[in-house]
Amino acid sequence: MAETKPLPRERLLRLLPVVAIVLAPHAPHLPPWIALVVGALILWRAAAALRAWPLPGRWVRVALTVAAFAGVWISFGRSSGQVAGTAMLTLMIALKLTELNDRRGEMVVLLLLYFTLFTHFLRDQALWTVLWMLVAVVLITALLIDGQ
């Protein structure tokens, strides 16, 4: 397997606000604990990048993932469906930040952000949604272009 390039700190610090911009409009439609967990993980990842903290180990990430799945299951009574699926996708993007350290991982997050943008259209087709999506698409695409 070919080695992938490490993710520079500056790129990570540009990615995190874009993640927040894409995920923020989902917060009012999800349980409050999900918004808190997502916000905390974004802030933690920024602090970890700025202070050169080590990323959590495999078992910590597994425990966080199992806890997130259990939380969605408890909150919605299932893990699939429109709202539960969006909640799970939102949490998985935030949890991906706990292991994000290379370009391949960044590409995964960016592509998931594109997909997550369109899940908001399942709930709202207002004009502000189109404007927000346009801004978000430009930001995500700028990060993709910057990485080339």
DRENPA-3360 file (N, C-alpha, C; in nm, 2 decimals, always signed):
BEGIN
1 = MAETKPLP = +0.08/-0.12/+0.00/+0.00/+0.00/+0.00/+0.09/+0.12/+0.00 ~ +0.06/+0.22/-0.08/+0.14/+0.34/-0.09/+0.11/+0.43/+0.03 ~ +0.22/+0.49/+0.07/+0.20/+0.58/+0.18/+0.13/+0.71/+0.14 ~ +0.06/+0.76/+0.23/-0.01/+0.89/+0.20/+0.06/+1.00/+0.27 ~ +0.04/+1.12/+0.21/+0.11/+1.24/+0.27/+0.05/+1.28/+0.40 ~ +0.13/+1.32/+0.49/+0.07/+1.37/+0.62/-0.01/+1.50/+0.59 ~ -0.10/+1.53/+0.68/-0.19/+1.64/+0.66/-0.12/+1.76/+0.74 ~ -0.08/+1.87/+0.67/-0.02/+1.98/+0.74/-0.12/+2.04/+0.84;
9 = RERLLRLL = -0.07/+2.10/+0.94/-0.16/+2.16/+1.05/-0.24/+2.27/+0.99 ~ -0.18/+2.35/+0.90/-0.26/+2.46/+0.84/-0.38/+2.42/+0.76 ~ -0.37/+2.31/+0.69/-0.48/+2.25/+0.62/-0.59/+2.20/+0.71 ~ -0.55/+2.13/+0.82/-0.64/+2.09/+0.92/-0.72/+2.20/+0.98 ~ -0.65/+2.31/+1.01/-0.71/+2.42/+1.07/-0.80/+2.50/+0.98 ~ -0.78/+2.48/+0.85/-0.88/+2.54/+0.75/-1.00/+2.44/+0.73 ~ -0.97/+2.31/+0.75/-1.08/+2.21/+0.73/-1.18/+2.22/+0.84 ~ -1.14/+2.24/+0.96/-1.23/+2.24/+1.08/-1.35/+2.34/+1.07;
17 = PVVAIVLA = -1.32/+2.46/+1.04/-1.44/+2.56/+1.02/-1.53/+2.51/+0.91 ~ -1.48/+2.46/+0.81/-1.57/+2.41/+0.70/-1.66/+2.30/+0.75 ~ -1.60/+2.21/+0.83/-1.68/+2.10/+0.89/-1.79/+2.16/+0.97 ~ -1.76/+2.26/+1.05/-1.86/+2.32/+1.14/-1.97/+2.39/+1.06 ~ -1.93/+2.46/+0.95/-2.02/+2.53/+0.86/-2.12/+2.43/+0.80 ~ -2.07/+2.31/+0.76/-2.16/+2.22/+0.69/-2.25/+2.15/+0.79 ~ -2.20/+2.12/+0.91/-2.28/+2.04/+1.01/-2.37/+2.13/+1.09 ~ -2.34/+2.26/+1.10/-2.42/+2.34/+1.19/-2.57/+2.35/+1.16;
25 = PHAPHLPP = -2.61/+2.36/+1.04/-2.76/+2.36/+1.01/-2.83/+2.23/+1.05 ~ -2.76/+2.12/+1.07/-2.83/+2.00/+1.11/-2.86/+2.00/+1.26 ~ -2.79/+2.09/+1.34/-2.80/+2.09/+1.49/-2.94/+2.11/+1.54 ~ -3.02/+2.20/+1.49/-3.15/+2.22/+1.54/-3.25/+2.09/+1.52 ~ -3.21/+2.01/+1.43/-3.30/+1.89/+1.40/-3.25/+1.77/+1.47 ~ -3.14/+1.77/+1.54/-3.09/+1.66/+1.61/-3.09/+1.68/+1.76 ~ -3.08/+1.57/+1.84/-3.08/+1.58/+1.98/-2.96/+1.67/+2.02 ~ -2.98/+1.75/+2.13/-2.88/+1.85/+2.17/-2.74/+1.78/+2.20;
33 = WIALVVGA = -2.74/+1.66/+2.25/-2.62/+1.59/+2.29/-2.53/+1.57/+2.16 ~ -2.59/+1.55/+2.05/-2.51/+1.53/+1.93/-2.44/+1.66/+1.89 ~ -2.51/+1.77/+1.90/-2.45/+1.90/+1.87/-2.33/+1.93/+1.96 ~ -2.35/+1.89/+2.09/-2.24/+1.91/+2.19/-2.12/+1.82/+2.16 ~ -2.15/+1.70/+2.13/-2.04/+1.61/+2.10/-1.96/+1.65/+1.97 ~ -2.04/+1.69/+1.87/-1.97/+1.73/+1.74/-1.89/+1.86/+1.77 ~ -1.95/+1.96/+1.84/-1.88/+2.08/+1.87/-1.75/+2.05/+1.95 ~ -1.77/+1.97/+2.05/-1.65/+1.93/+2.14/-1.54/+1.87/+2.06;
41 = LILWRAAA = -1.58/+1.77/+1.97/-1.47/+1.71/+1.89/-1.40/+1.80/+1.79 ~ -1.48/+1.89/+1.74/-1.41/+1.99/+1.65/-1.32/+2.08/+1.73 ~ -1.36/+2.13/+1.84/-1.28/+2.21/+1.92/-1.16/+2.13/+1.98 ~ -1.18/+2.01/+2.02/-1.07/+1.93/+2.07/-0.96/+1.91/+1.96 ~ -1.01/+1.88/+1.83/-0.92/+1.85/+1.72/-0.84/+1.98/+1.69 ~ -0.90/+2.10/+1.70/-0.83/+2.22/+1.68/-0.72/+2.24/+1.78 ~ -0.76/+2.22/+1.91/-0.66/+2.23/+2.02/-0.55/+2.13/+2.01 ~ -0.58/+2.00/+1.97/-0.48/+1.90/+1.95/-0.38/+1.94/+1.84;
49 = ALRAWPLP = -0.43/+2.00/+1.73/-0.34/+2.04/+1.62/-0.25/+2.16/+1.67 ~ -0.31/+2.25/+1.74/-0.23/+2.37/+1.78/-0.13/+2.33/+1.89 ~ -0.16/+2.24/+1.97/-0.07/+2.21/+2.09/+0.00/+2.08/+2.07 ~ -0.01/+2.02/+1.95/+0.06/+1.89/+1.91/+0.03/+1.78/+2.01 ~ -0.10/+1.77/+2.05/-0.14/+1.66/+2.13/-0.15/+1.53/+2.05 ~ -0.12/+1.41/+2.11/-0.14/+1.29/+2.04/-0.28/+1.26/+2.01 ~ -0.31/+1.19/+1.90/-0.44/+1.15/+1.87/-0.48/+1.03/+1.96 ~ -0.61/+1.01/+1.99/-0.65/+0.90/+2.07/-0.62/+0.77/+2.01;
57 = GRWVRVAL = -0.59/+0.67/+2.09/-0.56/+0.53/+2.04/-0.68/+0.46/+1.98 ~ -0.66/+0.35/+1.93/-0.76/+0.27/+1.86/-0.88/+0.24/+1.95 ~ -0.85/+0.19/+2.07/-0.96/+0.15/+2.16/-1.04/+0.27/+2.21 ~ -0.98/+0.38/+2.22/-1.06/+0.50/+2.26/-1.15/+0.54/+2.14 ~ -1.10/+0.53/+2.02/-1.19/+0.56/+1.91/-1.30/+0.46/+1.89 ~ -1.27/+0.33/+1.92/-1.37/+0.23/+1.91/-1.48/+0.25/+2.02 ~ -1.44/+0.29/+2.14/-1.53/+0.32/+2.25/-1.62/+0.44/+2.21 ~ -1.56/+0.54/+2.15/-1.64/+0.66/+2.11/-1.74/+0.62/+2.00;
65 = TVAAFAGV = -1.70/+0.54/+1.91/-1.79/+0.50/+1.80/-1.90/+0.42/+1.85 ~ -1.87/+0.32/+1.94/-1.98/+0.24/+2.00/-2.08/+0.33/+2.08 ~ -2.02/+0.42/+2.16/-2.10/+0.51/+2.24/-2.19/+0.60/+2.15 ~ -2.14/+0.65/+2.04/-2.21/+0.73/+1.94/-2.33/+0.64/+1.88 ~ -2.30/+0.52/+1.84/-2.40/+0.43/+1.78/-2.51/+0.41/+1.89 ~ -2.47/+0.38/+2.01/-2.57/+0.35/+2.12/-2.65/+0.48/+2.15 ~ -2.59/+0.59/+2.14/-2.66/+0.72/+2.17/-2.77/+0.74/+2.06 ~ -2.73/+0.72/+1.93/-2.83/+0.73/+1.83/-2.94/+0.63/+1.84;
73 = WISFGRSS = -2.90/+0.51/+1.88/-3.00/+0.40/+1.89/-3.10/+0.44/+2.01 ~ -3.05/+0.49/+2.12/-3.13/+0.53/+2.23/-3.22/+0.65/+2.19 ~ -3.16/+0.74/+2.12/-3.24/+0.87/+2.09/-3.35/+0.84/+1.99 ~ -3.32/+0.75/+1.89/-3.42/+0.73/+1.78/-3.48/+0.60/+1.78 ~ -3.44/+0.50/+1.86/-3.49/+0.37/+1.85/-3.45/+0.29/+1.73 ~ -3.36/+0.34/+1.66/-3.30/+0.27/+1.54/-3.18/+0.35/+1.49 ~ -3.11/+0.29/+1.40/-2.99/+0.36/+1.35/-3.00/+0.40/+1.20 ~ -3.12/+0.37/+1.14/-3.14/+0.41/+1.00/-3.26/+0.50/+1.00;
81 = GQVAGTAM = -3.29/+0.55/+0.88/-3.39/+0.64/+0.86/-3.33/+0.78/+0.83 ~ -3.42/+0.87/+0.79/-3.37/+1.01/+0.76/-3.30/+1.08/+0.87 ~ -3.36/+1.10/+0.98/-3.31/+1.17/+1.09/-3.20/+1.09/+1.16 ~ -3.22/+0.97/+1.19/-3.12/+0.89/+1.26/-3.00/+0.87/+1.17 ~ -3.02/+0.85/+1.04/-2.91/+0.84/+0.95/-2.82/+0.96/+0.94 ~ -2.89/+1.08/+0.94/-2.82/+1.21/+0.94/-2.74/+1.23/+1.07 ~ -2.81/+1.19/+1.18/-2.74/+1.20/+1.31/-2.61/+1.11/+1.31 ~ -2.63/+0.99/+1.26/-2.51/+0.90/+1.26/-2.40/+0.95/+1.16;
89 = LTLMIALK = -2.44/+1.00/+1.05/-2.34/+1.06/+0.96/-2.27/+1.18/+1.02 ~ -2.34/+1.26/+1.08/-2.29/+1.38/+1.15/-2.18/+1.34/+1.26 ~ -2.22/+1.24/+1.34/-2.13/+1.19/+1.44/-2.01/+1.12/+1.38 ~ -2.03/+1.05/+1.27/-1.91/+0.98/+1.21/-1.81/+1.07/+1.15 ~ -1.86/+1.18/+1.09/-1.77/+1.29/+1.04/-1.69/+1.35/+1.16 ~ -1.76/+1.38/+1.27/-1.69/+1.43/+1.38/-1.59/+1.33/+1.44 ~ -1.63/+1.21/+1.45/-1.54/+1.11/+1.50/-1.42/+1.08/+1.41 ~ -1.44/+1.10/+1.28/-1.33/+1.09/+1.19/-1.21/+1.19/+1.22;
97 = LTELNDRR = -1.25/+1.30/+1.27/-1.15/+1.40/+1.31/-1.06/+1.35/+1.42 ~ -1.10/+1.25/+1.50/-1.01/+1.20/+1.60/-0.89/+1.12/+1.55 ~ -0.90/+1.08/+1.42/-0.79/+1.00/+1.36/-0.74/+1.07/+1.24 ~ -0.78/+1.18/+1.21/-0.74/+1.25/+1.09/-0.60/+1.30/+1.10 ~ -0.51/+1.24/+1.02/-0.37/+1.29/+1.02/-0.30/+1.28/+0.88 ~ -0.38/+1.24/+0.78/-0.32/+1.23/+0.64/-0.42/+1.28/+0.54 ~ -0.37/+1.29/+0.41/-0.44/+1.34/+0.30/-0.56/+1.25/+0.27 ~ -0.54/+1.12/+0.28/-0.65/+1.03/+0.25/-0.77/+1.05/+0.34;
105 = GEMVVLLL = -0.74/+1.07/+0.47/-0.84/+1.10/+0.57/-0.91/+1.23/+0.54 ~ -0.84/+1.33/+0.50/-0.90/+1.45/+0.46/-0.99/+1.44/+0.34 ~ -0.95/+1.36/+0.24/-1.04/+1.34/+0.13/-1.17/+1.27/+0.17 ~ -1.16/+1.18/+0.26/-1.28/+1.11/+0.31/-1.37/+1.21/+0.37 ~ -1.32/+1.30/+0.46/-1.40/+1.40/+0.53/-1.46/+1.49/+0.42 ~ -1.38/+1.54/+0.33/-1.44/+1.63/+0.23/-1.55/+1.57/+0.15 ~ -1.53/+1.45/+0.10/-1.64/+1.38/+0.03/-1.76/+1.36/+0.11 ~ -1.74/+1.32/+0.24/-1.86/+1.31/+0.33/-1.93/+1.44/+0.35;
113 = LYFTLFTH = -1.85/+1.55/+0.35/-1.92/+1.68/+0.37/-2.01/+1.71/+0.25 ~ -1.96/+1.68/+0.13/-2.05/+1.70/+0.01/-2.18/+1.62/+0.03 ~ -2.17/+1.50/+0.07/-2.29/+1.42/+0.08/-2.38/+1.47/+0.19 ~ -2.32/+1.52/+0.30/-2.40/+1.57/+0.42/-2.47/+1.70/+0.38 ~ -2.41/+1.78/+0.29/-2.48/+1.90/+0.24/-2.62/+1.86/+0.18 ~ -2.62/+1.76/+0.11/-2.74/+1.73/+0.04/-2.85/+1.66/+0.13 ~ -2.80/+1.61/+0.24/-2.90/+1.55/+0.34/-2.99/+1.66/+0.40 ~ -2.94/+1.78/+0.40/-3.02/+1.89/+0.45/-3.14/+1.93/+0.36;
121 = FLRDQALW = -3.12/+1.90/+0.23/-3.23/+1.92/+0.14/-3.35/+1.83/+0.16 ~ -3.33/+1.72/+0.23/-3.44/+1.63/+0.27/-3.53/+1.69/+0.36 ~ -3.49/+1.79/+0.44/-3.56/+1.85/+0.54/-3.61/+1.99/+0.50 ~ -3.53/+2.07/+0.43/-3.56/+2.21/+0.40/-3.51/+2.25/+0.26 ~ -3.60/+2.31/+0.19/-3.57/+2.36/+0.06/-3.58/+2.51/+0.04 ~ -3.56/+2.58/+0.16/-3.57/+2.73/+0.16/-3.46/+2.79/+0.08 ~ -3.48/+2.92/+0.05/-3.37/+2.99/-0.03/-3.24/+3.00/+0.05 ~ -3.25/+3.02/+0.18/-3.13/+3.03/+0.26/-3.05/+2.90/+0.26;
129 = TVLWMLVA = -3.12/+2.79/+0.24/-3.05/+2.66/+0.23/-2.97/+2.66/+0.10 ~ -3.02/+2.71/-0.01/-2.95/+2.71/-0.13/-2.82/+2.80/-0.12 ~ -2.84/+2.91/-0.06/-2.73/+3.01/-0.04/-2.62/+2.95/+0.05 ~ -2.66/+2.88/+0.16/-2.57/+2.82/+0.25/-2.50/+2.71/+0.18 ~ -2.57/+2.63/+0.10/-2.51/+2.52/+0.03/-2.41/+2.57/-0.07 ~ -2.44/+2.67/-0.14/-2.35/+2.73/-0.24/-2.22/+2.77/-0.17 ~ -2.23/+2.84/-0.06/-2.11/+2.88/+0.02/-2.03/+2.76/+0.06 ~ -2.10/+2.66/+0.12/-2.03/+2.54/+0.16/-1.96/+2.46/+0.05;
137 = VVLITALL = -2.03/+2.45/-0.06/-1.97/+2.38/-0.18/-1.84/+2.46/-0.22 ~ -1.85/+2.59/-0.23/-1.73/+2.67/-0.27/-1.62/+2.64/-0.17 ~ -1.65/+2.64/-0.04/-1.54/+2.62/+0.06/-1.48/+2.48/+0.05 ~ -1.57/+2.38/+0.04/-1.52/+2.24/+0.03/-1.43/+2.22/-0.10 ~ -1.48/+2.28/-0.21/-1.41/+2.27/-0.34/-1.28/+2.34/-0.33 ~ -1.27/+2.46/-0.26/-1.15/+2.53/-0.24/-1.05/+2.45/-0.17 ~ -1.09/+2.37/-0.06/-1.00/+2.28/+0.01/-0.95/+2.17/-0.08 ~ -1.04/+2.12/-0.17/-0.99/+2.01/-0.26/-0.89/+2.07/-0.36;
145 = IDGQ = -0.92/+2.18/-0.41/-0.82/+2.25/-0.51/-0.69/+2.28/-0.44 ~ -0.70/+2.33/-0.31/-0.58/+2.36/-0.24/-0.49/+2.24/-0.21 ~ -0.55/+2.12/-0.20/-0.48/+2.00/-0.18/-0.41/+1.94/-0.30 ~ -0.43/+2.00/-0.42/-0.37/+1.94/-0.54/-0.24/+2.00/-0.57;
% end
